[in-house]
Amino acid sequence: MAFIIFLFAEELVCLGQTSNWIKWESKTPSRGTGWKYFQDSVKSNRYLDSISESFQKEGYLEIFKRNERPGVDSLKVEFFPGTKYAWAEINTRNIPQELIRQIGPLENDYPSIVDWMDRLILKAEDLGYPFAVANLDSIKLEGDSIRANLNFEFGPLISWDSVAVSGQTKTQPRYVQNLTGIEPGNPFSQKEFEESILTLGRSPYFSIAEKTDITFQTKSARPTFNLRDRKANVLDGIIGLLPNENEPGKMLITGQLDLELYHLGGKGRDIALHWQRLNISTQSLDLTAKESFLFNSPLDFNLGFNLLKQDTTFLNRSFSLDFGYRLKKGGYLRFFTNRKAGDLISTAAYQNVTELPDVADFRWNQYGIGWIWNKLDSPVFPRKGYRFTGEFSAGNKEILENTGIPEEVYTNMVLNSPQYLGRIDLEKHFFLKPTWGIMLRAVGGFTQNQNLLLNDLFRLGGLKTIRGFNENYFYARSYGFLNTEQRLFFGENSFLMIFADLGILENPYFATSIDNPFSFGAGVNLDMGTGIFRFIYGIGKSNAQPLAFSYSRIHFGYLARF
């Protein structure tokens, strides 16, 4: 009788409603801790309950405790574990052998049996039986040994019903169903439900506002996700008018425009436009469009167009198609193709060259595969977790003959050759204290071809790569850089930061092909409710830029979110 009492019930210690200092000890076995402080009796009760449970899992089923109060707000507890019991035999004949094979064999020691029963219930929940029950009966004591039968019942088979969405969101239930992988008619899975909450929490479109409810009825389970849309859309821009030096009497439009519209129609449909023209000769344009779960399939579809006009030297255009497939546990697989074209704007400087110049006309058909692994706790400004992005592509590149360049330059040249490109990006966040975090980011890439051109190279420098330099300041055939930030948080998305960036770049067209730029500085990221204001001051050094305050750079901007 004592065994049954101590197996299924435990003495509760009433500690009052004031703050408490707790100290406990046990003589056989010899254990204990020093004084610990708890703000209320609920937390101190839980602490003592966890100690009793730990002894019971080791087989001390008759454990009891004696309380002594040395002071008004202090409690000393002595545990008396009693006899340590061991399992002589547990009968598991009524449990399906297939289920036993999935969770592993049962071992005859008390802690393993308790954990094994927990695994049994969890496995049943993942197979569609959330009301499975396991218990012991026909318990017999033989000295310090126990014999018992383990009874197990699956309960009713529960299947998923359709997903419901509530809260301040435009998100369509079908999008949530596709994103979480919960399909009506499939067996209920507790593990799948818990993973779906993590998946939705990483969405850049919305956050989970309240605890998700599951209603069970007529052998079906219907989850209701309470969501709140994030202010994800971006509108930012500066427009200026300057006299057009090439056409007197006319004005030249300059400036920058960033427009990003996310989750249109609540279906994960995105459109983005980025345009920049800071002087008369150079401008860039990026257009992207994304359709999530194309025709309710597992595939995402992306279209992209990029244009870069570099002063009077060259004009690059690229058109891309990208198909993405979401994998479980934060994985994302991409298959893409890209058509890139580069053309000279002026050939006046190349009329007498005897070899191919560093820029030329080309066409490159690119095919590749990419992988994203996202374990960040937030898609905006994460505080812990990591994110890995990698891609590799290959394709045929063709050098086009330009009539403005002497014909003999192309004689005996291999005009068609394979070109390769690879990139990786690893970001890691450490959350050390409630107001202190560290961000580390390592990025690398390379491109390879026997006729590699200047307008083939990567463009680096600026706010998103190596700070302390102008945007697209560097050309690189291969590169690697490390970003480090110490962040002092004073709000959910607001923090002060100091940073250091260190890189290594290879450019075959410079006299010194290897460059080791580095930079450091400080800044602030301020969440103003309607947008994010960012101000960063950085000083950088490279082969072409000395370390001096006169070369320092200020990166700042305000992203209006709605």
C-alpha positions in Angstrom: 0.0 0.0 0.0 2.9 2.4 0.8 4.3 1.7 -2.6 1.1 2.7 -4.4 0.7 5.8 -2.4 4.3 7.0 -3.1 4.1 6.0 -6.8 1.1 8.0 -7.7 1.0 10.8 -5.1 3.5 13.0 -3.5 3.4 15.1 -0.4 3.0 18.9 -1.1 4.9 21.4 1.0 3.0 24.5 2.0 5.4 27.4 2.0 3.1 30.3 2.4 2.8 33.2 0.0 6.0 35.1 0.8 9.5 34.9 -0.7 11.6 32.0 0.4 15.2 30.8 0.8 15.3 27.1 0.2 18.0 24.6 1.2 17.7 20.8 0.9 19.8 17.7 1.7 19.7 13.9 1.7 21.9 11.7 3.8 21.4 8.3 1.9 22.3 9.0 -0.8 24.4 12.0 0.2 23.2 15.0 -1.8 22.2 18.6 -1.3 22.5 22.2 -2.3 23.2 25.5 -0.6 20.6 28.2 -0.1 18.6 29.3 -3.1 16.2 32.2 -3.4 12.7 32.1 -4.9 10.4 35.0 -5.4 7.2 33.2 -4.5 5.9 30.0 -3.0 4.8 28.6 -6.4 8.3 28.5 -7.8 9.7 27.1 -4.6 7.1 24.4 -4.5 7.9 23.4 -8.1 11.6 23.3 -7.2 11.0 20.8 -4.3 8.6 18.8 -6.4 11.2 18.4 -9.1 13.7 17.0 -6.5 11.2 14.4 -5.3 10.5 13.4 -8.9 14.2 13.0 -9.6 14.5 10.6 -6.6 11.4 8.7 -7.7 12.8 8.2 -11.2 15.9 6.6 -9.7 13.7 4.1 -7.9 13.3 5.7 -4.4 9.5 5.3 -4.4 9.0 5.8 -0.6 10.7 9.2 -0.4 9.3 11.7 2.0 10.6 15.0 3.4 10.8 16.8 6.7 10.6 20.6 6.8 12.3 23.0 9.2 12.1 26.8 9.3 15.2 28.4 10.6 13.6 31.8 9.9 10.4 33.5 8.7 11.5 33.5 5.0 13.7 30.4 5.0 13.0 26.7 4.7 15.3 23.8 5.2 14.2 20.4 3.8 15.6 17.0 4.5 14.7 14.2 2.1 14.5 10.6 3.3 14.6 8.5 0.1 14.1 5.1 1.8 14.6 1.8 -0.1 15.8 1.9 -3.7 13.6 -0.4 -5.7 14.6 -2.2 -8.9 12.4 -3.8 -11.6 12.6 -7.5 -11.7 10.2 -7.9 -14.6 7.6 -5.9 -16.6 5.2 -7.6 -18.9 4.8 -5.8 -22.2 2.8 -8.5 -24.2 -0.1 -6.3 -25.1 2.1 -3.6 -26.7 2.5 -4.0 -30.5 6.0 -5.2 -31.4 6.2 -2.6 -34.3 5.7 0.2 -31.7 8.4 -1.3 -29.5 10.9 -1.5 -32.4 10.4 2.2 -33.1 11.1 3.4 -29.6 13.8 0.8 -28.7 13.9 -2.1 -26.3 12.9 -1.9 -22.6 15.7 -2.1 -20.0 15.0 -3.3 -16.5 16.2 -0.3 -14.5 13.8 2.2 -13.0 14.9 5.4 -14.7 14.8 3.7 -18.1 11.3 2.3 -17.6 9.9 5.8 -16.7 11.5 7.3 -19.8 10.5 4.4 -21.9 6.8 4.8 -20.9 7.1 8.5 -21.8 8.6 7.7 -25.2 5.8 5.2 -25.7 3.1 7.9 -25.2 5.0 10.4 -27.4 5.3 7.9 -30.2 1.6 7.1 -30.1 0.8 10.8 -30.2 2.9 11.2 -33.4 1.0 8.3 -35.0 -2.4 9.8 -34.5 -3.3 8.7 -31.0 -3.1 11.7 -28.7 -5.3 10.0 -26.1 -3.0 6.9 -25.6 -2.7 5.7 -22.1 0.0 3.6 -20.4 -0.1 2.4 -16.8 1.1 -0.4 -14.5 -1.1 -2.9 -12.7 -0.7 -6.3 -10.9 2.2 -4.8 -9.0 4.0 -7.2 -6.8 6.8 -6.5 -4.3 9.5 -9.1 -3.8 11.9 -7.5 -1.3 13.4 -4.5 -3.1 12.2 -5.8 -6.5 9.0 -5.1 -8.4 7.0 -7.1 -10.9 4.2 -5.5 -12.9 2.2 -5.6 -16.1 2.3 -2.6 -18.4 -1.1 -1.9 -19.9 -1.3 0.2 -23.0 -4.3 1.5 -25.0 -4.1 3.6 -28.2 -7.5 5.2 -27.8 -9.3 6.6 -30.9 -7.4 7.4 -34.1 -7.4 11.2 -34.6 -6.9 12.8 -38.0 -6.2 16.4 -38.9 -9.1 18.6 -39.9 -8.6 21.8 -41.9 -6.5 24.6 -40.4 -8.2 27.7 -39.0 -6.6 31.2 -38.7 -7.7 34.0 -36.4 -6.3 37.3 -35.2 -5.3 40.5 -37.0 -4.0 39.0 -40.2 -4.8 38.7 -43.8 -3.1 35.3 -44.0 -5.2 32.7 -45.8 -5.7 29.3 -44.1 -4.6 27.5 -47.2 -1.2 29.3 -47.0 -0.8 28.3 -43.3 -1.7 24.7 -44.2 0.9 24.6 -47.0 3.5 26.2 -44.8 3.1 23.9 -41.8 2.5 20.7 -43.9 -0.7 19.9 -42.0 -2.9 18.0 -44.4 -6.6 17.3 -43.6 -7.1 13.5 -43.4 -3.5 12.7 -42.3 -3.1 11.2 -38.8 -2.7 13.7 -36.0 0.9 14.2 -34.9 1.9 16.1 -31.7 5.5 16.5 -33.1 4.2 17.9 -36.4 2.0 20.4 -34.4 5.0 21.6 -32.3 7.2 22.0 -35.4 4.4 23.9 -37.2 4.5 26.5 -34.4 8.2 26.9 -34.8 7.8 27.3 -38.6 5.2 29.9 -38.3 7.3 31.8 -35.7 10.1 32.2 -38.3 7.8 33.8 -40.9 8.7 37.3 -42.0 5.0 38.0 -42.6 3.4 37.4 -39.2 4.0 36.4 -35.7 2.0 34.1 -33.4 -0.1 36.4 -31.2 -1.5 33.9 -28.7 -1.3 30.2 -27.7 -2.5 27.9 -30.5 -5.6 26.0 -29.7 -6.5 22.5 -30.9 -10.2 21.3 -30.8 -10.9 17.6 -30.9 -14.3 16.4 -32.2 -15.6 13.4 -34.0 -12.1 11.8 -34.3 -10.6 14.9 -35.8 -8.3 17.7 -34.6 -8.5 21.3 -35.8 -5.7 23.7 -35.0 -6.5 27.4 -34.8 -3.4 29.7 -35.2 -3.8 33.2 -33.8 -1.6 35.4 -36.0 -0.7 39.0 -36.1 0.7 40.5 -39.3 4.2 42.1 -39.1 4.9 45.5 -40.6 7.0 43.9 -43.4 6.3 46.2 -46.4 9.1 48.7 -47.1 9.0 52.1 -48.8 12.1 54.2 -48.8 13.5 56.6 -51.3 15.2 59.8 -52.1 14.5 61.6 -55.4 16.7 64.5 -56.6 16.9 66.7 -59.7 20.3 67.8 -61.1 21.2 69.7 -64.3 21.9 67.3 -67.1 25.5 68.1 -68.3 25.0 66.1 -71.5 21.8 67.8 -72.5 21.8 71.5 -71.4 18.4 72.8 -70.4 17.2 69.5 -69.2 17.1 67.9 -65.7 18.5 64.6 -64.6 16.5 62.5 -62.1 18.8 60.9 -59.4 18.1 59.1 -56.2 17.2 55.8 -54.7 13.9 53.9 -54.3 13.2 50.8 -52.3 9.8 49.3 -52.6 9.0 45.9 -51.1 5.5 44.5 -50.8 5.1 41.2 -49.0 2.4 38.6 -48.4 0.0 40.1 -50.9 -3.4 38.6 -50.6 -2.2 36.7 -47.6 -0.7 34.1 -49.9 3.1 34.7 -49.5 3.2 36.7 -52.8 6.1 39.2 -52.8 7.1 42.0 -55.2 10.2 44.2 -54.8 11.8 47.0 -56.7 15.2 48.6 -55.9 16.5 51.5 -58.1 19.6 53.6 -57.5 21.1 56.4 -59.5 23.5 58.6 -57.6 25.2 60.2 -60.6 24.7 60.8 -64.3 26.5 57.7 -65.5 25.9 54.9 -63.0 22.6 53.3 -62.0 21.2 49.9 -61.0 17.7 48.3 -61.0 16.5 45.1 -59.3 13.0 43.6 -59.8 11.9 40.5 -58.1 8.6 38.7 -57.8 7.7 35.6 -55.8 4.7 33.3 -55.8 4.6 30.8 -52.8 3.1 27.3 -53.2 2.6 27.6 -57.0 -0.9 26.2 -57.8 -1.0 24.8 -54.2 2.1 22.7 -55.0 5.1 22.5 -52.6 7.1 24.7 -55.1 7.8 28.4 -54.7 8.4 30.4 -58.0 10.7 33.4 -58.2 11.3 35.8 -61.1 14.1 38.3 -61.1 15.6 41.0 -63.3 18.8 43.0 -62.6 20.4 45.8 -64.5 23.7 47.5 -63.7 25.1 50.4 -65.8 28.6 51.1 -64.7 29.5 54.7 -65.8 30.4 54.6 -69.5 32.1 51.2 -69.3 29.6 48.4 -69.4 26.0 47.4 -69.1 25.0 44.1 -67.3 21.6 42.5 -67.4 20.4 39.3 -65.9 17.1 37.4 -65.9 16.5 34.6 -63.4 14.0 31.8 -62.7 14.1 30.2 -59.3 12.1 27.2 -57.9 12.2 26.6 -54.2 11.0 23.6 -52.1 10.4 23.7 -48.4 11.8 20.9 -46.3 10.9 20.1 -42.8 12.8 21.6 -39.8 13.7 24.9 -41.5 15.3 23.5 -44.7 14.8 25.1 -48.1 16.0 23.7 -51.4 16.4 25.8 -54.5 16.9 25.1 -58.2 17.6 28.1 -60.4 18.7 29.3 -63.8 20.1 32.6 -64.8 20.7 34.3 -68.1 23.3 37.0 -67.8 24.4 39.4 -70.5 27.2 42.0 -70.5 27.9 44.6 -73.2 30.4 47.4 -73.6 28.9 50.9 -73.7 31.8 52.5 -75.5 34.7 50.8 -77.4 36.7 54.0 -78.1 39.4 53.0 -75.6 39.8 49.5 -77.1 40.3 50.2 -80.8 44.0 49.5 -80.8 44.2 46.7 -78.1 46.0 43.4 -79.0 44.4 41.2 -76.3 40.9 41.0 -74.8 40.4 43.9 -72.4 39.2 43.4 -68.9 35.6 44.1 -69.9 33.9 42.6 -73.0 30.6 41.5 -74.4 29.4 38.1 -73.1 26.4 35.8 -72.6 26.3 33.3 -69.7 23.6 30.7 -69.2 23.8 29.6 -65.6 22.2 26.6 -63.8 22.4 25.9 -60.1 21.3 24.5 -56.8 21.0 26.2 -53.5 20.3 25.3 -49.9 19.0 27.4 -46.9 18.9 26.1 -43.3 17.1 28.6 -41.0 17.2 28.1 -37.2 16.9 31.8 -36.2 14.4 32.7 -33.5 13.2 35.7 -35.4 13.2 36.8 -39.1 13.7 40.5 -38.3 16.4 41.0 -35.6 17.2 37.6 -34.1 18.9 37.1 -30.8 19.8 33.4 -31.0 20.0 30.6 -33.5 21.8 30.3 -36.9 21.1 30.5 -40.6 23.1 28.9 -43.4 22.8 29.8 -47.1 24.8 28.1 -49.9 24.6 27.8 -53.6 26.6 26.5 -56.5 26.0 27.0 -60.2 27.7 26.2 -63.5 27.0 27.0 -67.2 28.4 27.9 -70.5 29.8 31.4 -71.1 30.2 32.8 -74.6 32.4 35.8 -75.5 30.8 37.8 -78.3 32.9 39.5 -80.9 32.5 43.3 -80.9 33.1 45.1 -84.1 34.6 48.0 -82.2 37.6 45.8 -81.1 40.2 44.6 -83.5 39.3 41.2 -85.0 42.7 39.7 -84.3 42.0 39.9 -80.6 39.5 37.0 -80.9 41.8 34.9 -83.1 42.7 31.6 -81.5 40.6 32.5 -78.5 38.2 29.9 -77.0 35.0 31.8 -77.1 32.9 29.2 -75.4 34.0 27.8 -72.0 32.4 26.6 -68.7 32.1 29.1 -65.8 31.4 28.2 -62.1 30.2 30.2 -59.2 29.7 29.3 -55.5 28.6 31.2 -52.4 28.1 30.5 -48.7 26.7 32.6 -45.9 26.7 31.5 -42.3 25.1 33.7 -39.6 25.1 32.9 -35.9 23.6 34.8 -32.9 24.4 34.4 -29.3 22.0 35.7 -26.6 24.2 36.1 -23.5 22.0 38.3 -21.3 18.6 39.9 -21.7 20.3 43.1 -23.0 23.4 41.7 -24.6 23.9 39.7 -27.8 26.6 38.9 -30.3 26.2 38.4 -34.0 28.8 36.6 -36.1 28.6 36.3 -39.9 31.0 34.5 -42.2 30.5 34.9 -46.0 32.5 33.6 -48.9 32.3 33.1 -52.7 34.2 32.4 -55.9 33.7 32.5 -59.7 36.0 30.7 -62.2 36.4 30.9 -66.0 39.4 31.0 -68.3 38.1 34.3 -69.8 37.0 35.9 -66.6 36.0 39.6 -67.1 35.8 42.6 -64.8 32.1 42.7 -65.3 31.9 39.1 -64.2 33.3 39.8 -60.7 31.4 40.1 -57.4 30.7 43.6 -56.1 31.3 44.1 -52.4 31.4 46.9 -49.9 28.8 48.9 -48.1 26.2 48.3 -45.4 25.4 44.7 -46.2 28.9 43.4 -46.7 32.1 45.3 -45.6 31.2 48.5 -43.8 33.3 51.6 -43.9 33.5 51.6 -47.7 31.2 52.9 -50.5 28.6 50.6 -51.9 30.1 48.1 -54.5 33.5 49.6 -53.8 35.4 46.3 -54.4 35.6 43.9 -57.4 36.5 40.3 -56.4 36.9 37.0 -58.2 37.0 35.2 -54.8 36.3 36.6 -51.4 35.7 35.9 -47.8 34.7 38.3 -45.0 33.7 38.1 -41.3 31.2 40.5 -39.7 31.1 40.7 -35.9 28.7 42.8 -33.8 28.3 43.4 -30.1 24.7 44.4 -29.5 23.2 46.2 -26.4 19.4 45.9 -26.7 17.1 48.5 -25.2 14.0 47.3 -27.0 12.7 44.3 -29.0 14.3 45.6 -32.3 16.4 48.5 -30.9 20.0 48.2 -30.0 23.3 50.0 -29.9 26.2 48.2 -31.5 29.9 48.2 -32.2 31.2 46.2 -35.1 34.4 44.9 -36.8 34.6 43.6 -40.4 37.6 41.7 -41.8 37.9 40.4 -45.3 40.2 38.9 -47.9 39.5 39.6 -51.6 41.2 38.5 -54.9 41.0 40.7 -58.0 43.2 39.6 -60.9 42.9 43.0 -62.6 44.6 45.0 -59.8 48.4 45.3 -59.5 48.1 43.8 -56.0 45.7 41.0 -56.6 45.1 40.2 -52.9 43.4 42.8 -50.6 42.8 42.5 -46.9 40.2 45.2 -46.1 39.1 45.7 -42.5 36.8 48.2 -40.8 35.3 49.0 -37.4 32.8 51.4 -36.0 29.6 51.8 -34.1 25.9 52.5 -34.7 22.4 52.4 -33.5 19.3 50.5 -34.8 16.1 52.2 -33.6 12.6 50.7 -34.0 10.3 53.7 -34.2 7.1 51.7 -34.6 6.4 52.8 -38.1 9.9 51.9 -39.4 13.5 51.2 -38.6 16.1 53.9 -38.4 19.7 52.8 -38.8 22.8 54.9 -38.3 26.3 53.3 -38.6 29.7 55.1 -38.6 32.6 53.1 -39.9 36.3 53.5 -40.7 37.9 51.1 -43.2 41.3 50.4 -44.6 42.2 48.6 -47.9 44.9 48.7 -50.5 43.3 51.7 -52.1 41.9 53.4 -49.0 44.1 54.5 -46.0 42.9 54.3 -42.4 41.9 57.9 -41.8 38.9 59.8 -40.5 38.7 61.7 -43.8 37.8 58.4 -45.4 35.2 57.3 -42.9 31.8 56.4 -44.1 28.3 56.9 -42.6 25.6 54.4 -43.5 22.2 55.6 -42.5 18.6 55.3 -43.6 15.1 54.9 -42.5 12.9 52.0 -43.7 9.2 52.9 -43.4 7.3 49.7 -42.7 3.6 49.3 -43.1 
